[in-house]
Amino acid sequence: MKRPSKEPFPRFAVGDLIKDREYGDLGLVLKYVGIEEDNYDNYYILNMLGKVEWFSRSYIEEFCEIVNEYK
């Protein structure tokens, strides 16, 4: 079970396939950087078009859900 985002641990792990709940965009978590600063981009995500981008922890953990959890 994933931890809630209020805890110091990330909600999603490297290798998890995630989806934006509103738009349906898929992404694969490639890296997580555990720096706890406002507006810091913690998640490095590979999107459906093959592009990699950094996203903030608040966006990923509040607006995305797991499609397939890496085990």
mmCIF file of the N, C-alpha and C atoms, coordinates in Angstrom:
data_MODEL
# 
_entry.id   MODEL 
# 
loop_
_atom_site.group_PDB 
_atom_site.id 
_atom_site.type_symbol 
_atom_site.label_atom_id 
_atom_site.label_alt_id 
_atom_site.label_comp_id 
_atom_site.label_asym_id 
_atom_site.label_entity_id 
_atom_site.label_seq_id 
_atom_site.pdbx_PDB_ins_code 
_atom_site.Cartn_x 
_atom_site.Cartn_y 
_atom_site.Cartn_z 
_atom_site.occupancy 
_atom_site.B_iso_or_equiv 
_atom_site.pdbx_formal_charge 
_atom_site.auth_seq_id 
_atom_site.auth_comp_id 
_atom_site.auth_asym_id 
_atom_site.auth_atom_id 
_atom_site.pdbx_PDB_model_num 
ATOM 1   N N  . MET A 1 1  ? 0.838  -1.179 0.000   1.00 0.00 ? 1  MET A N  1 
ATOM 2   C CA . MET A 1 1  ? 0.000  0.000  0.000   1.00 0.00 ? 1  MET A CA 1 
ATOM 3   C C  . MET A 1 1  ? 0.885  1.246  0.000   1.00 0.00 ? 1  MET A C  1 
ATOM 4   N N  . LYS A 1 2  ? 0.525  2.230  -0.801  1.00 0.00 ? 2  LYS A N  1 
ATOM 5   C CA . LYS A 1 2  ? 1.303  3.467  -0.905  1.00 0.00 ? 2  LYS A CA 1 
ATOM 6   C C  . LYS A 1 2  ? 1.027  4.371  0.287   1.00 0.00 ? 2  LYS A C  1 
ATOM 7   N N  . ARG A 1 3  ? 2.042  5.125  0.661   1.00 0.00 ? 3  ARG A N  1 
ATOM 8   C CA . ARG A 1 3  ? 1.904  6.054  1.782   1.00 0.00 ? 3  ARG A CA 1 
ATOM 9   C C  . ARG A 1 3  ? 1.203  7.333  1.332   1.00 0.00 ? 3  ARG A C  1 
ATOM 10  N N  . PRO A 1 4  ? 0.445  7.957  2.239   1.00 0.00 ? 4  PRO A N  1 
ATOM 11  C CA . PRO A 1 4  ? -0.165 9.246  1.882   1.00 0.00 ? 4  PRO A CA 1 
ATOM 12  C C  . PRO A 1 4  ? 0.895  10.316 1.676   1.00 0.00 ? 4  PRO A C  1 
ATOM 13  N N  . SER A 1 5  ? 0.600  11.333 0.895   1.00 0.00 ? 5  SER A N  1 
ATOM 14  C CA . SER A 1 5  ? 1.592  12.341 0.540   1.00 0.00 ? 5  SER A CA 1 
ATOM 15  C C  . SER A 1 5  ? 2.011  13.229 1.700   1.00 0.00 ? 5  SER A C  1 
ATOM 16  N N  . LYS A 1 6  ? 1.290  13.221 2.819   1.00 0.00 ? 6  LYS A N  1 
ATOM 17  C CA . LYS A 1 6  ? 1.656  14.051 3.971   1.00 0.00 ? 6  LYS A CA 1 
ATOM 18  C C  . LYS A 1 6  ? 2.903  13.519 4.673   1.00 0.00 ? 6  LYS A C  1 
ATOM 19  N N  . GLU A 1 7  ? 3.229  12.265 4.492   1.00 0.00 ? 7  GLU A N  1 
ATOM 20  C CA . GLU A 1 7  ? 4.404  11.681 5.118   1.00 0.00 ? 7  GLU A CA 1 
ATOM 21  C C  . GLU A 1 7  ? 5.649  12.032 4.305   1.00 0.00 ? 7  GLU A C  1 
ATOM 22  N N  . PRO A 1 8  ? 6.827  11.908 4.905   1.00 0.00 ? 8  PRO A N  1 
ATOM 23  C CA . PRO A 1 8  ? 8.063  12.279 4.200   1.00 0.00 ? 8  PRO A CA 1 
ATOM 24  C C  . PRO A 1 8  ? 8.444  11.336 3.054   1.00 0.00 ? 8  PRO A C  1 
ATOM 25  N N  . PHE A 1 9  ? 7.771  10.199 2.940   1.00 0.00 ? 9  PHE A N  1 
ATOM 26  C CA . PHE A 1 9  ? 8.094  9.239  1.894   1.00 0.00 ? 9  PHE A CA 1 
ATOM 27  C C  . PHE A 1 9  ? 7.235  9.503  0.659   1.00 0.00 ? 9  PHE A C  1 
ATOM 28  N N  . PRO A 1 10 ? 7.777  9.233  -0.518  1.00 0.00 ? 10 PRO A N  1 
ATOM 29  C CA . PRO A 1 10 ? 6.989  9.472  -1.743  1.00 0.00 ? 10 PRO A CA 1 
ATOM 30  C C  . PRO A 1 10 ? 5.829  8.497  -1.851  1.00 0.00 ? 10 PRO A C  1 
ATOM 31  N N  . ARG A 1 11 ? 4.758  8.945  -2.446  1.00 0.00 ? 11 ARG A N  1 
ATOM 32  C CA . ARG A 1 11 ? 3.582  8.104  -2.631  1.00 0.00 ? 11 ARG A CA 1 
ATOM 33  C C  . ARG A 1 11 ? 3.799  7.105  -3.760  1.00 0.00 ? 11 ARG A C  1 
ATOM 34  N N  . PHE A 1 12 ? 4.532  7.505  -4.788  1.00 0.00 ? 12 PHE A N  1 
ATOM 35  C CA . PHE A 1 12 ? 4.785  6.641  -5.931  1.00 0.00 ? 12 PHE A CA 1 
ATOM 36  C C  . PHE A 1 12 ? 6.258  6.252  -5.973  1.00 0.00 ? 12 PHE A C  1 
ATOM 37  N N  . ALA A 1 13 ? 6.524  5.052  -6.473  1.00 0.00 ? 13 ALA A N  1 
ATOM 38  C CA . ALA A 1 13 ? 7.890  4.542  -6.533  1.00 0.00 ? 13 ALA A CA 1 
ATOM 39  C C  . ALA A 1 13 ? 8.389  4.528  -7.978  1.00 0.00 ? 13 ALA A C  1 
ATOM 40  N N  . VAL A 1 14 ? 9.702  4.471  -8.134  1.00 0.00 ? 14 VAL A N  1 
ATOM 41  C CA . VAL A 1 14 ? 10.313 4.341  -9.460  1.00 0.00 ? 14 VAL A CA 1 
ATOM 42  C C  . VAL A 1 14 ? 9.779  3.055  -10.094 1.00 0.00 ? 14 VAL A C  1 
ATOM 43  N N  . GLY A 1 15 ? 9.326  3.171  -11.319 1.00 0.00 ? 15 GLY A N  1 
ATOM 44  C CA . GLY A 1 15 ? 8.781  2.031  -12.043 1.00 0.00 ? 15 GLY A CA 1 
ATOM 45  C C  . GLY A 1 15 ? 7.264  1.980  -12.067 1.00 0.00 ? 15 GLY A C  1 
ATOM 46  N N  . ASP A 1 16 ? 6.602  2.805  -11.241 1.00 0.00 ? 16 ASP A N  1 
ATOM 47  C CA . ASP A 1 16 ? 5.138  2.845  -11.249 1.00 0.00 ? 16 ASP A CA 1 
ATOM 48  C C  . ASP A 1 16 ? 4.636  3.528  -12.516 1.00 0.00 ? 16 ASP A C  1 
ATOM 49  N N  . LEU A 1 17 ? 3.586  2.959  -13.113 1.00 0.00 ? 17 LEU A N  1 
ATOM 50  C CA . LEU A 1 17 ? 2.893  3.585  -14.229 1.00 0.00 ? 17 LEU A CA 1 
ATOM 51  C C  . LEU A 1 17 ? 1.742  4.375  -13.631 1.00 0.00 ? 17 LEU A C  1 
ATOM 52  N N  . ILE A 1 18 ? 1.693  5.682  -13.910 1.00 0.00 ? 18 ILE A N  1 
ATOM 53  C CA . ILE A 1 18 ? 0.683  6.546  -13.312 1.00 0.00 ? 18 ILE A CA 1 
ATOM 54  C C  . ILE A 1 18 ? -0.150 7.228  -14.389 1.00 0.00 ? 18 ILE A C  1 
ATOM 55  N N  . LYS A 1 19 ? -1.311 7.742  -13.968 1.00 0.00 ? 19 LYS A N  1 
ATOM 56  C CA . LYS A 1 19 ? -2.226 8.393  -14.905 1.00 0.00 ? 19 LYS A CA 1 
ATOM 57  C C  . LYS A 1 19 ? -2.797 9.643  -14.251 1.00 0.00 ? 19 LYS A C  1 
ATOM 58  N N  . ASP A 1 20 ? -2.848 10.721 -15.021 1.00 0.00 ? 20 ASP A N  1 
ATOM 59  C CA . ASP A 1 20 ? -3.518 11.942 -14.578 1.00 0.00 ? 20 ASP A CA 1 
ATOM 60  C C  . ASP A 1 20 ? -5.022 11.643 -14.566 1.00 0.00 ? 20 ASP A C  1 
ATOM 61  N N  . ARG A 1 21 ? -5.662 11.821 -13.409 1.00 0.00 ? 21 ARG A N  1 
ATOM 62  C CA . ARG A 1 21 ? -7.081 11.473 -13.278 1.00 0.00 ? 21 ARG A CA 1 
ATOM 63  C C  . ARG A 1 21 ? -7.988 12.330 -14.153 1.00 0.00 ? 21 ARG A C  1 
ATOM 64  N N  . GLU A 1 22 ? -7.622 13.572 -14.388 1.00 0.00 ? 22 GLU A N  1 
ATOM 65  C CA . GLU A 1 22 ? -8.497 14.463 -15.166 1.00 0.00 ? 22 GLU A CA 1 
ATOM 66  C C  . GLU A 1 22 ? -8.330 14.278 -16.674 1.00 0.00 ? 22 GLU A C  1 
ATOM 67  N N  . TYR A 1 23 ? -7.090 14.189 -17.137 1.00 0.00 ? 23 TYR A N  1 
ATOM 68  C CA . TYR A 1 23 ? -6.833 14.150 -18.586 1.00 0.00 ? 23 TYR A CA 1 
ATOM 69  C C  . TYR A 1 23 ? -6.528 12.758 -19.129 1.00 0.00 ? 23 TYR A C  1 
ATOM 70  N N  . GLY A 1 24 ? -6.207 11.811 -18.262 1.00 0.00 ? 24 GLY A N  1 
ATOM 71  C CA . GLY A 1 24 ? -5.928 10.453 -18.700 1.00 0.00 ? 24 GLY A CA 1 
ATOM 72  C C  . GLY A 1 24 ? -4.529 10.223 -19.237 1.00 0.00 ? 24 GLY A C  1 
ATOM 73  N N  . ASP A 1 25 ? -3.650 11.228 -19.147 1.00 0.00 ? 25 ASP A N  1 
ATOM 74  C CA . ASP A 1 25 ? -2.272 11.067 -19.624 1.00 0.00 ? 25 ASP A CA 1 
ATOM 75  C C  . ASP A 1 25 ? -1.522 10.064 -18.758 1.00 0.00 ? 25 ASP A C  1 
ATOM 76  N N  . LEU A 1 26 ? -0.759 9.187  -19.417 1.00 0.00 ? 26 LEU A N  1 
ATOM 77  C CA . LEU A 1 26 ? 0.027  8.181  -18.712 1.00 0.00 ? 26 LEU A CA 1 
ATOM 78  C C  . LEU A 1 26 ? 1.477  8.619  -18.579 1.00 0.00 ? 26 LEU A C  1 
ATOM 79  N N  . GLY A 1 27 ? 2.141  8.117  -17.554 1.00 0.00 ? 27 GLY A N  1 
ATOM 80  C CA . GLY A 1 27 ? 3.550  8.386  -17.363 1.00 0.00 ? 27 GLY A CA 1 
ATOM 81  C C  . GLY A 1 27 ? 4.195  7.304  -16.522 1.00 0.00 ? 27 GLY A C  1 
ATOM 82  N N  . LEU A 1 28 ? 5.489  7.152  -16.679 1.00 0.00 ? 28 LEU A N  1 
ATOM 83  C CA . LEU A 1 28 ? 6.266  6.175  -15.923 1.00 0.00 ? 28 LEU A CA 1 
ATOM 84  C C  . LEU A 1 28 ? 7.232  6.929  -15.022 1.00 0.00 ? 28 LEU A C  1 
ATOM 85  N N  . VAL A 1 29 ? 7.209  6.615  -13.736 1.00 0.00 ? 29 VAL A N  1 
ATOM 86  C CA . VAL A 1 29 ? 8.107  7.279  -12.789 1.00 0.00 ? 29 VAL A CA 1 
ATOM 87  C C  . VAL A 1 29 ? 9.527  6.739  -13.004 1.00 0.00 ? 29 VAL A C  1 
ATOM 88  N N  . LEU A 1 30 ? 10.442 7.632  -13.402 1.00 0.00 ? 30 LEU A N  1 
ATOM 89  C CA . LEU A 1 30 ? 11.831 7.234  -13.635 1.00 0.00 ? 30 LEU A CA 1 
ATOM 90  C C  . LEU A 1 30 ? 12.736 7.540  -12.453 1.00 0.00 ? 30 LEU A C  1 
ATOM 91  N N  . LYS A 1 31 ? 12.404 8.618  -11.717 1.00 0.00 ? 31 LYS A N  1 
ATOM 92  C CA . LYS A 1 31 ? 13.271 9.040  -10.617 1.00 0.00 ? 31 LYS A CA 1 
ATOM 93  C C  . LYS A 1 31 ? 12.459 9.866  -9.627  1.00 0.00 ? 31 LYS A C  1 
ATOM 94  N N  . TYR A 1 32 ? 12.813 9.749  -8.357  1.00 0.00 ? 32 TYR A N  1 
ATOM 95  C CA . TYR A 1 32 ? 12.227 10.588 -7.326  1.00 0.00 ? 32 TYR A CA 1 
ATOM 96  C C  . TYR A 1 32 ? 13.356 11.235 -6.539  1.00 0.00 ? 32 TYR A C  1 
ATOM 97  N N  . VAL A 1 33 ? 13.275 12.540 -6.345  1.00 0.00 ? 33 VAL A N  1 
ATOM 98  C CA . VAL A 1 33 ? 14.266 13.281 -5.563  1.00 0.00 ? 33 VAL A CA 1 
ATOM 99  C C  . VAL A 1 33 ? 13.559 13.803 -4.323  1.00 0.00 ? 33 VAL A C  1 
ATOM 100 N N  . GLY A 1 34 ? 14.007 13.390 -3.159  1.00 0.00 ? 34 GLY A N  1 
ATOM 101 C CA . GLY A 1 34 ? 13.321 13.693 -1.909  1.00 0.00 ? 34 GLY A CA 1 
ATOM 102 C C  . GLY A 1 34 ? 13.679 15.013 -1.272  1.00 0.00 ? 34 GLY A C  1 
ATOM 103 N N  . ILE A 1 35 ? 13.654 16.086 -2.012  1.00 0.00 ? 35 ILE A N  1 
ATOM 104 C CA . ILE A 1 35 ? 13.914 17.411 -1.449  1.00 0.00 ? 35 ILE A CA 1 
ATOM 105 C C  . ILE A 1 35 ? 12.569 18.042 -1.114  1.00 0.00 ? 35 ILE A C  1 
ATOM 106 N N  . GLU A 1 36 ? 12.388 18.406 0.135   1.00 0.00 ? 36 GLU A N  1 
ATOM 107 C CA . GLU A 1 36 ? 11.109 18.951 0.594   1.00 0.00 ? 36 GLU A CA 1 
ATOM 108 C C  . GLU A 1 36 ? 11.134 20.473 0.579   1.00 0.00 ? 36 GLU A C  1 
ATOM 109 N N  . GLU A 1 37 ? 10.997 21.067 -0.592  1.00 0.00 ? 37 GLU A N  1 
ATOM 110 C CA . GLU A 1 37 ? 10.906 22.517 -0.749  1.00 0.00 ? 37 GLU A CA 1 
ATOM 111 C C  . GLU A 1 37 ? 9.670  22.834 -1.580  1.00 0.00 ? 37 GLU A C  1 
ATOM 112 N N  . ASP A 1 38 ? 9.042  23.968 -1.301  1.00 0.00 ? 38 ASP A N  1 
ATOM 113 C CA . ASP A 1 38 ? 7.869  24.369 -2.082  1.00 0.00 ? 38 ASP A CA 1 
ATOM 114 C C  . ASP A 1 38 ? 8.238  24.516 -3.551  1.00 0.00 ? 38 ASP A C  1 
ATOM 115 N N  . ASN A 1 39 ? 7.364  24.021 -4.402  1.00 0.00 ? 39 ASN A N  1 
ATOM 116 C CA . ASN A 1 39 ? 7.513  24.126 -5.859  1.00 0.00 ? 39 ASN A CA 1 
ATOM 117 C C  . ASN A 1 39 ? 8.755  23.432 -6.409  1.00 0.00 ? 39 ASN A C  1 
ATOM 118 N N  . TYR A 1 40 ? 9.327  22.499 -5.682  1.00 0.00 ? 40 TYR A N  1 
ATOM 119 C CA . TYR A 1 40 ? 10.466 21.746 -6.183  1.00 0.00 ? 40 TYR A CA 1 
ATOM 120 C C  . TYR A 1 40 ? 9.940  20.568 -6.993  1.00 0.00 ? 40 TYR A C  1 
ATOM 121 N N  . ASP A 1 41 ? 10.499 20.335 -8.166  1.00 0.00 ? 41 ASP A N  1 
ATOM 122 C CA . ASP A 1 41 ? 10.074 19.223 -9.015  1.00 0.00 ? 41 ASP A CA 1 
ATOM 123 C C  . ASP A 1 41 ? 10.769 17.943 -8.564  1.00 0.00 ? 41 ASP A C  1 
ATOM 124 N N  . ASN A 1 42 ? 10.018 17.067 -7.916  1.00 0.00 ? 42 ASN A N  1 
ATOM 125 C CA . ASN A 1 42 ? 10.559 15.849 -7.322  1.00 0.00 ? 42 ASN A CA 1 
ATOM 126 C C  . ASN A 1 42 ? 10.496 14.621 -8.221  1.00 0.00 ? 42 ASN A C  1 
ATOM 127 N N  . TYR A 1 43 ? 9.520  14.554 -9.099  1.00 0.00 ? 43 TYR A N  1 
ATOM 128 C CA . TYR A 1 43 ? 9.316  13.354 -9.913  1.00 0.00 ? 43 TYR A CA 1 
ATOM 129 C C  . TYR A 1 43 ? 9.766  13.577 -11.354 1.00 0.00 ? 43 TYR A C  1 
ATOM 130 N N  . TYR A 1 44 ? 10.594 12.647 -11.850 1.00 0.00 ? 44 TYR A N  1 
ATOM 131 C CA . TYR A 1 44 ? 11.055 12.640 -13.236 1.00 0.00 ? 44 TYR A CA 1 
ATOM 132 C C  . TYR A 1 44 ? 10.204 11.601 -13.955 1.00 0.00 ? 44 TYR A C  1 
ATOM 133 N N  . ILE A 1 45 ? 9.373  12.047 -14.909 1.00 0.00 ? 45 ILE A N  1 
ATOM 134 C CA . ILE A 1 45 ? 8.361  11.195 -15.523 1.00 0.00 ? 45 ILE A CA 1 
ATOM 135 C C  . ILE A 1 45 ? 8.597  11.056 -17.026 1.00 0.00 ? 45 ILE A C  1 
ATOM 136 N N  . LEU A 1 46 ? 8.495  9.820  -17.524 1.00 0.00 ? 46 LEU A N  1 
ATOM 137 C CA . LEU A 1 46 ? 8.518  9.532  -18.962 1.00 0.00 ? 46 LEU A CA 1 
ATOM 138 C C  . LEU A 1 46 ? 7.071  9.503  -19.428 1.00 0.00 ? 46 LEU A C  1 
ATOM 139 N N  . ASN A 1 47 ? 6.701  10.394 -20.375 1.00 0.00 ? 47 ASN A N  1 
ATOM 140 C CA . ASN A 1 47 ? 5.306  10.446 -20.807 1.00 0.00 ? 47 ASN A CA 1 
ATOM 141 C C  . ASN A 1 47 ? 5.053  9.557  -22.024 1.00 0.00 ? 47 ASN A C  1 
ATOM 142 N N  . MET A 1 48 ? 3.817  9.554  -22.516 1.00 0.00 ? 48 MET A N  1 
ATOM 143 C CA . MET A 1 48 ? 3.394  8.689  -23.626 1.00 0.00 ? 48 MET A CA 1 
ATOM 144 C C  . MET A 1 48 ? 4.103  8.996  -24.933 1.00 0.00 ? 48 MET A C  1 
ATOM 145 N N  . LEU A 1 49 ? 4.607  10.224 -25.080 1.00 0.00 ? 49 LEU A N  1 
ATOM 146 C CA . LEU A 1 49 ? 5.272  10.623 -26.314 1.00 0.00 ? 49 LEU A CA 1 
ATOM 147 C C  . LEU A 1 49 ? 6.777  10.379 -26.280 1.00 0.00 ? 49 LEU A C  1 
ATOM 148 N N  . GLY A 1 50 ? 7.271  9.789  -25.196 1.00 0.00 ? 50 GLY A N  1 
ATOM 149 C CA . GLY A 1 50 ? 8.688  9.503  -25.064 1.00 0.00 ? 50 GLY A CA 1 
ATOM 150 C C  . GLY A 1 50 ? 9.506  10.653 -24.515 1.00 0.00 ? 50 GLY A C  1 
ATOM 151 N N  . LYS A 1 51 ? 8.839  11.687 -24.038 1.00 0.00 ? 51 LYS A N  1 
ATOM 152 C CA . LYS A 1 51 ? 9.516  12.856 -23.475 1.00 0.00 ? 51 LYS A CA 1 
ATOM 153 C C  . LYS A 1 51 ? 9.604  12.711 -21.960 1.00 0.00 ? 51 LYS A C  1 
ATOM 154 N N  . VAL A 1 52 ? 10.736 13.111 -21.388 1.00 0.00 ? 52 VAL A N  1 
ATOM 155 C CA . VAL A 1 52 ? 10.884 13.062 -19.932 1.00 0.00 ? 52 VAL A CA 1 
ATOM 156 C C  . VAL A 1 52 ? 10.816 14.480 -19.370 1.00 0.00 ? 52 VAL A C  1 
ATOM 157 N N  . GLU A 1 53 ? 10.081 14.620 -18.270 1.00 0.00 ? 53 GLU A N  1 
ATOM 158 C CA . GLU A 1 53 ? 9.894  15.926 -17.650 1.00 0.00 ? 53 GLU A CA 1 
ATOM 159 C C  . GLU A 1 53 ? 9.885  15.781 -16.137 1.00 0.00 ? 53 GLU A C  1 
ATOM 160 N N  . TRP A 1 54 ? 10.242 16.865 -15.460 1.00 0.00 ? 54 TRP A N  1 
ATOM 161 C CA . TRP A 1 54 ? 10.156 16.940 -14.004 1.00 0.00 ? 54 TRP A CA 1 
ATOM 162 C C  . TRP A 1 54 ? 8.797  17.495 -13.623 1.00 0.00 ? 54 TRP A C  1 
ATOM 163 N N  . PHE A 1 55 ? 8.183  16.918 -12.582 1.00 0.00 ? 55 PHE A N  1 
ATOM 164 C CA . PHE A 1 55 ? 6.915  17.393 -12.057 1.00 0.00 ? 55 PHE A CA 1 
ATOM 165 C C  . PHE A 1 55 ? 7.004  17.538 -10.547 1.00 0.00 ? 55 PHE A C  1 
ATOM 166 N N  . SER A 1 56 ? 6.204  18.456 -10.009 1.00 0.00 ? 56 SER A N  1 
ATOM 167 C CA . SER A 1 56 ? 6.208  18.670 -8.564  1.00 0.00 ? 56 SER A CA 1 
ATOM 168 C C  . SER A 1 56 ? 5.531  17.506 -7.849  1.00 0.00 ? 56 SER A C  1 
ATOM 169 N N  . ARG A 1 57 ? 5.967  17.282 -6.624  1.00 0.00 ? 57 ARG A N  1 
ATOM 170 C CA . ARG A 1 57 ? 5.382  16.221 -5.808  1.00 0.00 ? 57 ARG A CA 1 
ATOM 171 C C  . ARG A 1 57 ? 3.895  16.485 -5.583  1.00 0.00 ? 57 ARG A C  1 
ATOM 172 N N  . SER A 1 58 ? 3.539  17.744 -5.352  1.00 0.00 ? 58 SER A N  1 
ATOM 173 C CA . SER A 1 58 ? 2.132  18.051 -5.077  1.00 0.00 ? 58 SER A CA 1 
ATOM 174 C C  . SER A 1 58 ? 1.242  17.707 -6.278  1.00 0.00 ? 58 SER A C  1 
ATOM 175 N N  . TYR A 1 59 ? 1.680  18.022 -7.493  1.00 0.00 ? 59 TYR A N  1 
ATOM 176 C CA . TYR A 1 59 ? 0.877  17.697 -8.676  1.00 0.00 ? 59 TYR A CA 1 
ATOM 177 C C  . TYR A 1 59 ? 0.740  16.178 -8.845  1.00 0.00 ? 59 TYR A C  1 
ATOM 178 N N  . ILE A 1 60 ? 1.850  15.474 -8.813  1.00 0.00 ? 60 ILE A N  1 
ATOM 179 C CA . ILE A 1 60 ? 1.836  14.032 -9.052  1.00 0.00 ? 60 ILE A CA 1 
ATOM 180 C C  . ILE A 1 60 ? 1.019  13.307 -7.989  1.00 0.00 ? 60 ILE A C  1 
ATOM 181 N N  . GLU A 1 61 ? 1.220  13.651 -6.735  1.00 0.00 ? 61 GLU A N  1 
ATOM 182 C CA . GLU A 1 61 ? 0.562  12.909 -5.666  1.00 0.00 ? 61 GLU A CA 1 
ATOM 183 C C  . GLU A 1 61 ? -0.895 13.310 -5.448  1.00 0.00 ? 61 GLU A C  1 
ATOM 184 N N  . GLU A 1 62 ? -1.296 14.481 -5.876  1.00 0.00 ? 62 GLU A N  1 
ATOM 185 C CA . GLU A 1 62 ? -2.679 14.901 -5.689  1.00 0.00 ? 62 GLU A CA 1 
ATOM 186 C C  . GLU A 1 62 ? -3.561 14.629 -6.904  1.00 0.00 ? 62 GLU A C  1 
ATOM 187 N N  . PHE A 1 63 ? -3.000 14.661 -8.100  1.00 0.00 ? 63 PHE A N  1 
ATOM 188 C CA . PHE A 1 63 ? -3.815 14.564 -9.310  1.00 0.00 ? 63 PHE A CA 1 
ATOM 189 C C  . PHE A 1 63 ? -3.584 13.303 -10.135 1.00 0.00 ? 63 PHE A C  1 
ATOM 190 N N  . CYS A 1 64 ? -2.727 12.414 -9.662  1.00 0.00 ? 64 CYS A N  1 
ATOM 191 C CA . CYS A 1 64 ? -2.442 11.193 -10.415 1.00 0.00 ? 64 CYS A CA 1 
ATOM 192 C C  . CYS A 1 64 ? -2.753 9.952  -9.578  1.00 0.00 ? 64 CYS A C  1 
ATOM 193 N N  . GLU A 1 65 ? -2.963 8.850  -10.283 1.00 0.00 ? 65 GLU A N  1 
ATOM 194 C CA . GLU A 1 65 ? -3.218 7.572  -9.623  1.00 0.00 ? 65 GLU A CA 1 
ATOM 195 C C  . GLU A 1 65 ? -2.370 6.492  -10.284 1.00 0.00 ? 65 GLU A C  1 
ATOM 196 N N  . ILE A 1 66 ? -2.176 5.400  -9.570  1.00 0.00 ? 66 ILE A N  1 
ATOM 197 C CA . ILE A 1 66 ? -1.382 4.288  -10.100 1.00 0.00 ? 66 ILE A CA 1 
ATOM 198 C C  . ILE A 1 66 ? -2.239 3.442  -11.040 1.00 0.00 ? 66 ILE A C  1 
ATOM 199 N N  . VAL A 1 67 ? -1.682 3.156  -12.207 1.00 0.00 ? 67 VAL A N  1 
ATOM 200 C CA . VAL A 1 67 ? -2.307 2.250  -13.159 1.00 0.00 ? 67 VAL A CA 1 
ATOM 201 C C  . VAL A 1 67 ? -1.719 0.859  -12.949 1.00 0.00 ? 67 VAL A C  1 
ATOM 202 N N  . ASN A 1 68 ? -0.396 0.815  -12.798 1.00 0.00 ? 68 ASN A N  1 
ATOM 203 C CA . ASN A 1 68 ? 0.299  -0.442 -12.562 1.00 0.00 ? 68 ASN A CA 1 
ATOM 204 C C  . ASN A 1 68 ? 1.473  -0.181 -11.628 1.00 0.00 ? 68 ASN A C  1 
ATOM 205 N N  . GLU A 1 69 ? 1.462  -0.819 -10.473 1.00 0.00 ? 69 GLU A N  1 
ATOM 206 C CA . GLU A 1 69 ? 2.504  -0.612 -9.467  1.00 0.00 ? 69 GLU A CA 1 
ATOM 207 C C  . GLU A 1 69 ? 3.697  -1.520 -9.750  1.00 0.00 ? 69 GLU A C  1 
ATOM 208 N N  . TYR A 1 70 ? 4.903  -0.941 -9.716  1.00 0.00 ? 70 TYR A N  1 
ATOM 209 C CA . TYR A 1 70 ? 6.119  -1.717 -9.907  1.00 0.00 ? 70 TYR A CA 1 
ATOM 210 C C  . TYR A 1 70 ? 6.358  -2.568 -8.684  1.00 0.00 ? 70 TYR A C  1 
ATOM 211 N N  . LYS A 1 71 ? 6.672  -3.833 -8.896  1.00 0.00 ? 71 LYS A N  1 
ATOM 212 C CA . LYS A 1 71 ? 6.914  -4.727 -7.755  1.00 0.00 ? 71 LYS A CA 1 
ATOM 213 C C  . LYS A 1 71 ? 8.296  -5.291 -7.803  1.00 0.00 ? 71 LYS A C  1 
# 
